[in-house]
Amino acid sequence: MASNDDAAAGAANGNGKQEQPSLNVLAQYVKDLSFESPGAPNSLRGRDKAPGIAINVNVNANPLSDKQFDVNLTLNAKASFDQEVLFNVELVYGGVFAISGFPQEHMLPILFIECPRLLFPFARQIIADATRNGGFPPLMLDPIDFAQMFQQRIAEDQAASKVQVS
């Protein structure tokens, strides 16, 4: 006769019916990479103050199957000095993730927080390399709080739905 402890151990090691949560990166890829320096070589000269840099970040996720998802992290960085664009770099960096065993209510946070958090260091390095290869100091993006981005996106979606209903 099996005890409750034995049953719990069976479920934990995969012999039970409950699936262990797992998140695996199956592939990572550059979907789109663009670097423009429209004023080169004049834009490469030294300046007495730092340029303004505008950074935009977006995350999208699409199901490929029941347990596989394609997550795209889009990063845009534009450096300007006065009215002159020094450089503009755009990267769409993707990852294919196998996700299973999580409750349904955890899927959106996993797709829009955890997956981009795993992709970000690689995308950051690509942006740094592209700007350095373009003749500028490497642009080292600060870490991104994907949880805050997700909460903001949910709040905006809720506000938009309230406006449409009213």
PASEBA-1860 file (N, C-alpha, C; in nm, 3 decimals):
! residues 166
1> MASNDDAA> 0.085/-0.117/0.000/0.000/0.000/0.000/0.089/0.124/0.000 ~ 0.064/0.216/-0.092/0.146/0.336/-0.105/0.096/0.444/-0.011 ~ 0.189/0.513/0.051/0.152/0.623/0.139/0.132/0.750/0.056 ~ 0.079/0.854/0.120/0.063/0.982/0.052/0.197/1.039/0.009 ~ 0.301/1.017/0.088/0.434/1.065/0.053/0.483/0.999/-0.075 ~ 0.456/0.867/-0.089/0.496/0.796/-0.211/0.421/0.851/-0.332 ~ 0.295/0.882/-0.316/0.216/0.936/-0.426/0.268/1.073/-0.468 ~ 0.303/1.156/-0.370/0.358/1.288/-0.401/0.492/1.275/-0.473
9> AGAANGNG> 0.574/1.181/-0.430/0.703/1.160/-0.495/0.683/1.112/-0.639 ~ 0.583/1.025/-0.662/0.555/0.978/-0.797/0.513/1.092/-0.888 ~ 0.431/1.184/-0.836/0.389/1.298/-0.917/0.506/1.391/-0.945 ~ 0.593/1.407/-0.848/0.707/1.499/-0.864/0.808/1.446/-0.965 ~ 0.825/1.314/-0.976/0.927/1.264/-1.068/0.870/1.229/-1.206 ~ 0.745/1.266/-1.232/0.689/1.248/-1.365/0.608/1.120/-1.380 ~ 0.600/1.035/-1.278/0.522/0.912/-1.288/0.374/0.938/-1.263 ~ 0.343/1.051/-1.199/0.204/1.084/-1.172/0.142/1.153/-1.292
17> KQEQPSLN> 0.016/1.194/-1.276/-0.055/1.257/-1.386/-0.025/1.405/-1.398 ~ 0.022/1.468/-1.290/0.048/1.611/-1.294/0.180/1.639/-1.365 ~ 0.173/1.726/-1.467/0.290/1.760/-1.547/0.372/1.867/-1.474 ~ 0.503/1.847/-1.469/0.591/1.946/-1.408/0.601/2.068/-1.500 ~ 0.592/2.188/-1.444/0.606/2.308/-1.527/0.745/2.313/-1.591 ~ 0.748/2.349/-1.719/0.877/2.364/-1.786/0.870/2.475/-1.889 ~ 0.982/2.544/-1.901/0.999/2.652/-1.998/1.134/2.628/-2.063 ~ 1.133/2.595/-2.192/1.257/2.565/-2.264/1.269/2.652/-2.387
25> VLAQYVKD> 1.392/2.700/-2.410/1.421/2.777/-2.531/1.460/2.676/-2.638 ~ 1.381/2.670/-2.746/1.408/2.577/-2.855/1.496/2.640/-2.963 ~ 1.480/2.771/-2.983/1.558/2.841/-3.086/1.558/2.990/-3.054 ~ 1.664/3.058/-3.097/1.673/3.203/-3.090/1.721/3.250/-3.226 ~ 1.671/3.367/-3.271/1.707/3.411/-3.406/1.690/3.561/-3.421 ~ 1.764/3.617/-3.517/1.746/3.756/-3.557/1.645/3.756/-3.671 ~ 1.531/3.818/-3.647/1.428/3.825/-3.751/1.450/3.946/-3.840 ~ 1.493/4.057/-3.779/1.519/4.179/-3.855/1.625/4.259/-3.780
33> LSFESPGA> 1.724/4.308/-3.855/1.826/4.395/-3.798/1.856/4.504/-3.898 ~ 1.843/4.628/-3.854/1.869/4.742/-3.941/1.952/4.844/-3.864 ~ 2.059/4.891/-3.928/2.139/4.998/-3.871/2.157/5.105/-3.978 ~ 2.123/5.228/-3.942/2.138/5.339/-4.035/2.217/5.450/-3.967 ~ 2.309/5.507/-4.042/2.384/5.624/-3.997/2.380/5.724/-4.113 ~ 2.267/5.796/-4.128/2.247/5.877/-4.248/2.347/5.991/-4.265 ~ 2.407/6.039/-4.158/2.499/6.151/-4.170/2.645/6.112/-4.174 ~ 2.676/5.982/-4.182/2.817/5.939/-4.180/2.886/5.990/-4.305
41> PNSLRGRD> 3.009/6.028/-4.297/3.100/6.020/-4.183/3.094/6.140/-4.089 ~ 3.021/6.248/-4.125/3.015/6.365/-4.038/2.956/6.334/-3.901 ~ 2.863/6.240/-3.894/2.799/6.208/-3.767/2.894/6.136/-3.670 ~ 3.008/6.091/-3.720/3.103/6.017/-3.636/3.199/6.107/-3.560 ~ 3.201/6.235/-3.591/3.297/6.324/-3.523/3.261/6.340/-3.375 ~ 3.361/6.371/-3.295/3.341/6.387/-3.152/3.257/6.509/-3.119 ~ 3.185/6.501/-3.010/3.101/6.612/-2.965/3.131/6.640/-2.819 ~ 3.099/6.762/-2.777/3.127/6.799/-2.638/3.019/6.753/-2.541
49> KAPGIAIN> 2.904/6.711/-2.592/2.802/6.653/-2.504/2.739/6.532/-2.571 ~ 2.679/6.447/-2.488/2.623/6.321/-2.537/2.496/6.345/-2.618 ~ 2.474/6.262/-2.718/2.350/6.275/-2.796/2.230/6.227/-2.715 ~ 2.113/6.269/-2.758/1.990/6.217/-2.700/1.960/6.081/-2.762 ~ 1.922/5.986/-2.679/1.892/5.853/-2.730/1.750/5.815/-2.688 ~ 1.668/5.786/-2.787/1.530/5.742/-2.763/1.525/5.591/-2.787 ~ 1.469/5.519/-2.690/1.462/5.373/-2.700/1.316/5.330/-2.686 ~ 1.274/5.244/-2.778/1.139/5.185/-2.773/1.153/5.034/-2.765
57> VNVNANPL> 1.066/4.974/-2.685/1.069/4.829/-2.665/0.927/4.776/-2.682 ~ 0.916/4.662/-2.750/0.786/4.598/-2.766/0.805/4.446/-2.761 ~ 0.705/4.377/-2.711/0.707/4.231/-2.705/0.579/4.178/-2.767 ~ 0.593/4.079/-2.853/0.479/4.010/-2.913/0.499/3.861/-2.898 ~ 0.389/3.788/-2.885/0.395/3.643/-2.873/0.285/3.581/-2.958 ~ 0.321/3.473/-3.027/0.225/3.401/-3.111/0.239/3.252/-3.088 ~ 0.127/3.182/-3.075/0.135/3.036/-3.059/0.176/2.969/-3.190 ~ 0.263/2.871/-3.180/0.300/2.788/-3.295/0.227/2.654/-3.288
65> SDKQFDVN> 0.200/2.610/-3.165/0.123/2.488/-3.140/0.069/2.502/-2.998 ~ 0.015/2.393/-2.943/-0.040/2.400/-2.807/0.065/2.436/-2.703 ~ 0.189/2.392/-2.725/0.292/2.412/-2.624/0.414/2.489/-2.674 ~ 0.411/2.536/-2.798/0.524/2.612/-2.851/0.479/2.752/-2.891 ~ 0.563/2.849/-2.857/0.530/2.989/-2.880/0.649/3.062/-2.938 ~ 0.620/3.154/-3.030/0.721/3.241/-3.089/0.708/3.376/-3.020 ~ 0.814/3.419/-2.952/0.814/3.547/-2.881/0.914/3.638/-2.950 ~ 0.869/3.759/-2.986/0.956/3.857/-3.053/0.976/3.979/-2.964
73> LTLNAKAS> 1.101/4.013/-2.945/1.142/4.131/-2.870/1.190/4.234/-2.973 ~ 1.121/4.347/-2.982/1.158/4.452/-3.077/1.221/4.568/-3.001 ~ 1.342/4.603/-3.041/1.416/4.715/-2.980/1.449/4.816/-3.088 ~ 1.416/4.941/-3.065/1.452/5.052/-3.153/1.531/5.152/-3.071 ~ 1.643/5.197/-3.124/1.722/5.300/-3.057/1.763/5.404/-3.161 ~ 1.734/5.528/-3.130/1.765/5.638/-3.222/1.846/5.742/-3.146 ~ 1.967/5.771/-3.196/2.053/5.871/-3.134/2.050/5.997/-3.220 ~ 2.025/6.111/-3.154/2.017/6.239/-3.225/2.098/6.344/-3.151
81> FDQEVLFN> 2.152/6.437/-3.228/2.222/6.552/-3.172/2.165/6.673/-3.241 ~ 2.099/6.761/-3.165/2.020/6.870/-3.221/1.915/6.808/-3.314 ~ 1.913/6.843/-3.441/1.816/6.787/-3.536/1.876/6.673/-3.618 ~ 2.005/6.646/-3.599/2.075/6.546/-3.680/2.060/6.406/-3.620 ~ 2.017/6.311/-3.702/2.010/6.171/-3.659/2.149/6.111/-3.675 ~ 2.208/6.066/-3.564/2.341/6.006/-3.569/2.331/5.861/-3.613 ~ 2.241/5.787/-3.548/2.214/5.650/-3.592/2.075/5.609/-3.549 ~ 2.026/5.509/-3.619/1.897/5.448/-3.588/1.916/5.298/-3.604
89> VELVYGGV> 1.894/5.224/-3.498/1.910/5.079/-3.503/1.778/5.014/-3.460 ~ 1.738/4.912/-3.536/1.616/4.837/-3.506/1.649/4.689/-3.508 ~ 1.604/4.620/-3.406/1.626/4.476/-3.396/1.496/4.408/-3.357 ~ 1.460/4.305/-3.431/1.353/4.215/-3.389/1.422/4.082/-3.363 ~ 1.426/4.045/-3.236/1.496/3.923/-3.193/1.392/3.825/-3.141 ~ 1.391/3.706/-3.196/1.287/3.610/-3.161/1.340/3.488/-3.090 ~ 1.248/3.421/-3.025/1.278/3.295/-2.961/1.158/3.204/-2.970 ~ 1.185/3.076/-2.990/1.078/2.976/-2.989/1.089/2.904/-2.855
97> FAISGFPQ> 0.980/2.904/-2.781/0.977/2.849/-2.646/0.878/2.733/-2.637 ~ 0.919/2.628/-2.569/0.827/2.519/-2.534/0.785/2.543/-2.389 ~ 0.654/2.559/-2.369/0.601/2.591/-2.237/0.493/2.490/-2.204 ~ 0.507/2.425/-2.091/0.405/2.326/-2.052/0.397/2.315/-1.900 ~ 0.282/2.270/-1.854/0.262/2.242/-1.713/0.228/2.362/-1.627 ~ 0.211/2.479/-1.685/0.176/2.597/-1.608/0.026/2.619/-1.611 ~ -0.033/2.671/-1.504/-0.175/2.707/-1.508/-0.199/2.813/-1.617 ~ -0.315/2.812/-1.676/-0.347/2.905/-1.786/-0.327/3.051/-1.746
105> EHMLPILF> -0.358/3.085/-1.621/-0.346/3.225/-1.578/-0.200/3.273/-1.571 ~ -0.106/3.180/-1.576/0.037/3.217/-1.574/0.096/3.232/-1.714 ~ 0.022/3.194/-1.816/0.079/3.193/-1.952/0.115/3.332/-2.003 ~ 0.027/3.430/-1.987/0.061/3.564/-2.036/0.183/3.622/-1.965 ~ 0.193/3.615/-1.831/0.316/3.664/-1.767/0.441/3.588/-1.813 ~ 0.430/3.460/-1.838/0.547/3.385/-1.886/0.587/3.435/-2.024 ~ 0.489/3.451/-2.112/0.517/3.493/-2.250/0.567/3.636/-2.259 ~ 0.515/3.726/-2.175/0.546/3.868/-2.188/0.646/3.920/-2.083
113> IECPRLLF> 0.684/3.837/-1.987/0.784/3.877/-1.887/0.905/3.784/-1.891 ~ 0.881/3.656/-1.868/0.995/3.562/-1.858/1.065/3.537/-1.991 ~ 0.988/3.517/-2.098/1.051/3.489/-2.228/1.136/3.608/-2.276 ~ 1.083/3.732/-2.275/1.169/3.842/-2.318/1.287/3.865/-2.224 ~ 1.270/3.833/-2.097/1.382/3.846/-2.002/1.495/3.751/-2.041 ~ 1.461/3.633/-2.093/1.562/3.538/-2.140/1.627/3.584/-2.270 ~ 1.550/3.651/-2.357/1.601/3.697/-2.486/1.685/3.825/-2.475 ~ 1.654/3.910/-2.378/1.712/4.043/-2.371/1.865/4.047/-2.372
121> PFARQIIA> 1.936/3.968/-2.294/2.083/3.980/-2.296/2.144/3.958/-2.435 ~ 2.086/3.869/-2.512/2.136/3.842/-2.647/2.105/3.960/-2.740 ~ 1.984/4.013/-2.729/1.944/4.128/-2.811/2.028/4.251/-2.773 ~ 2.055/4.268/-2.646/2.139/4.380/-2.599/2.277/4.374/-2.662 ~ 2.334/4.255/-2.668/2.467/4.239/-2.726/2.466/4.269/-2.876 ~ 2.362/4.229/-2.945/2.352/4.255/-3.089/2.344/4.406/-3.114 ~ 2.265/4.478/-3.033/2.255/4.624/-3.046/2.391/4.689/-3.019 ~ 2.460/4.644/-2.916/2.592/4.699/-2.882/2.691/4.675/-2.997
129> DATRNGGF> 2.689/4.555/-3.052/2.780/4.523/-3.164/2.746/4.606/-3.288 ~ 2.617/4.623/-3.317/2.577/4.698/-3.436/2.620/4.844/-3.425 ~ 2.601/4.907/-3.308/2.640/5.046/-3.294/2.792/5.060/-3.296 ~ 2.863/4.968/-3.235/3.010/4.971/-3.238/3.061/4.952/-3.381 ~ 3.003/4.856/-3.452/3.044/4.833/-3.591/3.007/4.949/-3.682 ~ 2.910/5.031/-3.639/2.873/5.150/-3.715/2.963/5.269/-3.688 ~ 3.063/5.251/-3.601/3.158/5.358/-3.574/3.130/5.438/-3.448 ~ 3.031/5.399/-3.371/2.994/5.469/-3.248/3.035/5.385/-3.128
137> PPLMLDPI> 3.039/5.448/-3.010/3.059/5.365/-2.890/2.944/5.264/-2.879 ~ 2.971/5.144/-2.828/2.862/5.046/-2.818/2.749/5.097/-2.728 ~ 2.627/5.084/-2.775/2.510/5.123/-2.698/2.474/5.006/-2.606 ~ 2.498/5.024/-2.477/2.467/4.921/-2.379/2.333/4.956/-2.313 ~ 2.228/4.891/-2.358/2.094/4.918/-2.305/2.086/4.877/-2.159 ~ 2.020/4.960/-2.080/1.996/4.926/-1.940/1.899/4.809/-1.933 ~ 1.905/4.732/-1.825/1.806/4.623/-1.809/1.664/4.679/-1.817 ~ 1.576/4.597/-1.868/1.437/4.636/-1.888/1.350/4.561/-1.788
145> DFAQMFQQ> 1.259/4.633/-1.725/1.164/4.573/-1.631/1.042/4.526/-1.710 ~ 1.048/4.401/-1.758/0.940/4.348/-1.839/0.812/4.329/-1.759 ~ 0.824/4.309/-1.627/0.704/4.296/-1.543/0.628/4.428/-1.540 ~ 0.700/4.540/-1.527/0.636/4.670/-1.529/0.573/4.698/-1.665 ~ 0.646/4.664/-1.773/0.591/4.682/-1.908/0.460/4.604/-1.924 ~ 0.459/4.480/-1.874/0.341/4.394/-1.885/0.224/4.455/-1.807 ~ 0.250/4.500/-1.684/0.144/4.561/-1.602/0.088/4.686/-1.669 ~ 0.177/4.765/-1.730/0.133/4.886/-1.799/0.047/4.850/-1.920
153> RIAEDQAA> 0.087/4.748/-1.992/0.011/4.705/-2.109/-0.128/4.654/-2.068 ~ -0.136/4.578/-1.960/-0.265/4.528/-1.910/-0.354/4.646/-1.869 ~ -0.295/4.745/-1.800/-0.372/4.862/-1.756/-0.424/4.940/-1.877 ~ -0.340/4.955/-1.981/-0.385/5.026/-2.101/-0.495/4.951/-2.172 ~ -0.483/4.817/-2.179/-0.588/4.736/-2.242/-0.719/4.748/-2.166 ~ -0.712/4.747/-2.031/-0.833/4.759/-1.950/-0.896/4.897/-1.967 ~ -0.814/5.000/-1.972/-0.866/5.137/-1.991/-0.931/5.150/-2.129 ~ -0.872/5.091/-2.230/-0.928/5.097/-2.366/-1.060/5.024/-2.373
161> SKVQVS> -1.071/4.910/-2.303/-1.197/4.834/-2.308/-1.307/4.908/-2.233 ~ -1.273/4.982/-2.127/-1.373/5.060/-2.055/-1.424/5.174/-2.141 ~ -1.336/5.235/-2.220/-1.376/5.343/-2.308/-1.470/5.292/-2.416 ~ -1.442/5.175/-2.471/-1.526/5.119/-2.577/-1.663/5.078/-2.525 ~ -1.670/5.029/-2.403/-1.795/4.983/-2.345/-1.885/5.101/-2.310 ~ -1.828/5.211/-2.264/-1.907/5.328/-2.219/-1.982/5.393/-2.331
END
